[in-house]
Each structure stands twice: as C-alpha cells, then as structure tokens.
Amino acid sequence: MSDIDKFFSKANELLERLEKQLAYPQQTLALNDASAHRWRKENGSARFQEVKHLSDICLDDLHCLDRQKQIITRNTEQFIKGFPANNVLLWGPRGTGKSSLIKATLNQFKDKGLRLIEVERQHLIDLPDIAEVLYQQAGRFIIYCDDLSFESNDASYKALKVILDGSISNTPDNLLIYATSNRRHLMPEYMSDNQQSQMVEGELHLSEAIEEKISLSERFGLWLSFHPFNQTQYLSIVDHWIDKLDADINNNEEMHKAALKWALEHGSRSGRVAWQFARDWTGKKQLAKL
C-alpha cells in the first residue's frame, strides 16, 4: 500500500469514528405520509424534509425509452407487491431521461404506496441511519440518488456498497436504491488501471483498481443504459412537448428546422434539449399574440 493510500485509509477511519461520535439523535428522524422526502442535514441535526411540489412528469411523456420504462415499471411493481426486486442503476449521457424516468415511476406508483427519499451524494454516509428508520416504517421506499459519481478514495461510496450488499446487517425488505449516473461504473476509469491488469496462464486478471470500481456498480441488480437520441427520435420528442404545451404551429417543417438548429447550438439532441426548445418555441408564439 502506498503512502497516499495509507493516508486516505487513516483519514477515512478517523471520519468514520467522528461520524459515530456526532451521530444524529434518532428522535429527529421522522417521516410523514408524503410521497417524497429529501434527506437534510443542517445545524447539527438530520431530518426528512417533505417534498410538497412533485414533478408532474408521467411515463407517457418519455418517448423512445420503451425498454427502460418496461423494465423499471416491472421491477417497481414487483417491489410494491412485496415480491423480490432489484436495486437499479440508470446510466448514460446527460439529458437522456434517467432522472425523469424515476420521477415518472414515482408518479405511476405513489397511489399504490410507493414512497421516495432523495439523498444527495455527500450524505450517503447516512444511509445506515436512514435504513434503520425504514425498518420501523410501513410502506415501500425507494432511495433516489441522482447524478451519482465518486472520485478515487471517496469515502462516501463505502456506505452505498454496504446498503446495496455487504453489511452484516440485512437491508430492510421495504427499501430499494434507484440511482442515476453518467458513468457506468460510477467512478473515473483511467488507462493506468488497465495497464496494471495481468495475463496469468492465459487468463485475464483485472487490476485491483478495476475490480474495486466494478464491485460497486455490480451490486445493482439491474443496469438500464441510456443512449443519445438520433434525429428522428429527437424530433418526435419535440413534437410531444410542443403538443403537450399546446403550441400554435402554422408550419411544422419550420418548427423542426428551428428545433434542429436549437440542438446544434446546444451540442445535444437529448430529451432535455427537446423540452427546452418546446418551451422556448411555445413561449415566443404566445408572446407574439399579445
């Protein structure tokens, strides 16, 4: 072990000991009947903050994602009904619908008892405390971690590994993790990692660095991959949002040309860019009528 590795190992041990000493009082951790909460830490205490204004996005709003919708819907329905289900990692480029799919899934199942708790990456160290609270709660909970990624020697990912699969204590049956990331393995991958791999008697033995990075992502039972949309898919998403916003369109071809120009200027044909264009186009048309 190098000196820098020893340093980070000692630092992580110290942080873990400090976390235990500064543990948040259990009585501050309470959930109400809301469909969604955020985990908040402030002024020396931790709490569940109710999300009062949920996104209204639904599954029908997500076009060109039929496979991803089918898989996550099936997995969530299994979970809601008390059947075995898997933690889910949604990975791929920005703006391709990962976070929107989780929000739409909550809206699909919230009336059937599904509840969501959003936890930011820097607060993942609190996952064992959150899980302990959920042991005592009725209902089915998804912990939602958005835009998840870790740097090398990041201590917070260890808490996630433990909750996913790796602790002496059992994760509550009423808890799943749904996470989104731009990285397939959640951590940066370097050429030097591959250089440390070896061939032993004709078999490839991955380096410890690669094994460590893969070990986290493989604890998610389901991987849903998202990919950039082609031009036809992008324009179909634009059409959906234009229609939903009830925009006044006199020339569909003109609108499509403007949408393609918008995508070129933004450097992406993502679902997010399509939604942003539709809002801009609709707003300009409504303003022109005044």
DAMO-V564973 format. One record per residue. PHI is phi in whole degrees, -180 to 180 (999 if undefined). OMEGA is omega in whole degrees, -180 to 180 (* if undefined). D_LAST is the distance of its C-alpha to the last C-alpha in Angstrom with 2 decimals. Layout:
# DAMO-V564973
phi omega d_last
PHI OMEGA D_LAST
PHI OMEGA D_LAST
This chain:
# DAMO-V564973
phi omega d_last
999 -179 69.57
-72 180 68.38
-62 -179 68.21
-68 177 64.41
-65 178 64.44
-63 180 66.98
-61 -179 64.82
-67 178 61.73
-64 178 63.95
-64 -180 65.39
-64 179 61.99
-64 178 60.63
-62 179 63.69
-64 180 63.19
-63 179 59.52
-64 178 60.48
-67 178 63.15
-66 178 60.77
-59 180 58.23
-66 -180 61.00
-69 -177 62.02
-105 -178 58.48
-59 -178 57.62
-79 -179 54.99
-57 -177 56.34
-62 -176 56.11
-70 179 55.12
-82 -175 51.75
-96 -177 50.82
-136 178 49.37
-114 170 46.86
-100 -174 45.02
-88 -179 43.78
-65 -179 40.34
-74 -177 39.54
-142 176 38.99
-136 168 40.38
-113 175 40.49
-85 -176 43.83
-122 175 43.64
-129 -179 46.34
-160 178 46.13
53 175 48.52
75 179 51.53
-140 179 50.51
-122 -180 48.86
-158 171 46.74
-95 -180 44.48
-101 -180 40.93
-65 172 38.95
-93 -173 35.66
-87 -176 33.53
-126 -178 30.27
-75 170 31.24
-60 -178 29.22
-98 -179 28.24
-66 -180 28.98
-124 -177 31.38
-62 -180 33.89
-67 178 31.91
-78 -175 29.19
-99 -178 31.87
-96 177 32.48
65 178 35.49
-132 -173 37.42
-61 -178 39.46
-64 -179 42.80
-63 179 41.71
-65 -178 40.05
-64 -176 43.19
-70 -177 45.55
-71 177 43.82
-67 179 43.15
-62 -179 46.82
-63 -179 48.07
-69 178 45.96
-66 175 47.09
-58 -179 50.68
-63 -179 50.15
-60 -177 48.60
-85 177 51.57
84 178 54.09
-88 177 55.19
-58 179 55.82
-149 -173 52.70
-113 166 51.98
-68 -172 50.06
-127 172 47.31
-111 177 46.32
-106 -175 43.07
-130 179 43.21
154 -177 41.39
-62 -180 38.80
-64 172 35.77
76 -176 32.64
-97 172 34.58
108 -177 34.07
-64 -179 37.12
-66 180 35.61
-62 -180 33.04
-66 178 35.99
-68 178 37.79
-62 180 34.80
-67 178 34.33
-65 176 38.08
-61 180 37.99
-64 179 35.32
-69 -171 37.50
-117 -176 40.64
-65 179 39.80
-75 177 40.53
-102 175 43.90
107 180 44.91
-75 177 43.66
-132 -174 42.85
-126 176 41.73
-126 180 42.73
-88 -180 41.01
-126 179 43.50
-77 -174 42.75
-56 -177 45.27
-69 180 46.84
-105 -179 47.64
-63 178 49.40
-61 -179 52.68
-90 -177 51.99
-56 177 51.93
-60 178 55.51
-67 179 54.60
-64 180 51.52
-61 -179 53.67
-64 177 56.28
-66 -176 53.78
-70 173 52.61
-55 -173 56.24
-96 -174 56.09
-107 171 52.75
-83 180 52.15
113 -179 49.40
-117 -171 48.52
-118 170 46.95
-111 171 45.32
-89 -173 45.32
-107 178 42.33
-117 -175 42.76
-96 175 39.77
53 -173 40.14
-84 173 43.87
-161 -178 46.13
-132 171 49.25
-91 178 51.05
-59 180 54.77
64 176 56.82
-82 -174 53.88
-72 -172 55.58
-67 -178 52.68
-70 -180 52.94
-65 179 56.41
-65 177 55.06
-67 178 52.82
-59 -178 55.87
-64 -179 57.85
-67 -178 55.32
-66 -178 54.83
177 -180 58.56
163 180 61.20
-111 176 62.17
-69 177 65.31
-91 -177 63.16
-85 175 61.26
-69 -179 57.46
-55 179 56.25
-68 -178 55.88
-97 -176 52.54
-134 170 50.98
-131 175 49.47
-109 171 47.81
-117 -176 44.66
-127 175 43.90
-115 180 41.61
-159 172 42.63
-83 -178 42.03
-112 -179 45.84
-63 -178 48.05
-106 171 50.86
71 -179 48.75
-131 179 50.73
-64 179 50.84
-117 -175 53.29
-117 177 55.37
-60 -178 57.69
-63 178 60.50
-62 -180 60.26
-69 -178 61.30
-66 -180 64.07
-87 176 65.75
-71 -175 66.02
-135 171 69.50
-99 180 71.32
-121 -179 74.22
52 177 76.57
83 -180 73.88
-107 179 71.27
-82 176 68.11
-110 -178 67.99
-67 179 64.62
-67 179 64.61
-61 -180 64.30
-63 179 60.92
-67 179 59.52
-59 -180 61.17
-64 -178 59.62
-70 180 56.10
-69 -175 56.51
-62 179 58.13
-77 -176 54.93
-67 -178 52.58
-73 176 55.25
-77 171 55.37
-83 -178 52.13
-70 -180 53.28
-121 172 50.15
-111 175 48.42
-112 -178 45.10
-94 179 44.14
-122 -175 40.60
-132 179 40.03
-59 180 37.29
-84 173 35.29
-80 -174 35.79
-64 -180 33.04
-64 179 33.08
-65 180 32.92
-59 -179 30.11
-68 177 27.94
-68 176 28.86
-69 175 27.69
-58 -180 24.36
-59 -179 24.07
-62 -176 24.92
-71 176 22.26
-61 179 19.53
-68 -178 20.73
-68 178 21.06
-83 177 17.53
58 180 16.47
-74 178 14.60
-89 -177 13.53
-117 176 16.38
-93 -177 17.21
-138 -177 20.02
-65 179 22.01
-65 177 24.29
-62 179 21.62
-63 179 20.37
-64 177 24.02
-62 178 24.70
-66 179 21.94
-66 179 23.40
-69 176 26.87
-64 178 25.90
-60 180 24.36
-64 179 27.69
-64 179 29.71
-66 -179 28.05
-91 177 28.66
69 -177 32.16
-163 171 31.97
-110 -177 31.09
-85 176 31.22
-63 179 29.48
-65 179 27.87
-65 177 26.44
-63 179 25.15
-65 180 23.39
-65 177 21.90
-63 -178 20.64
-60 178 19.08
-66 -179 17.16
-65 -179 16.02
-63 -179 15.11
-64 180 13.27
-62 179 11.30
-64 -180 10.37
-66 179 9.37
-69 179 7.13
-66 -179 5.58
-67 -179 5.54
-79 -176 3.80
-71 * 0.00
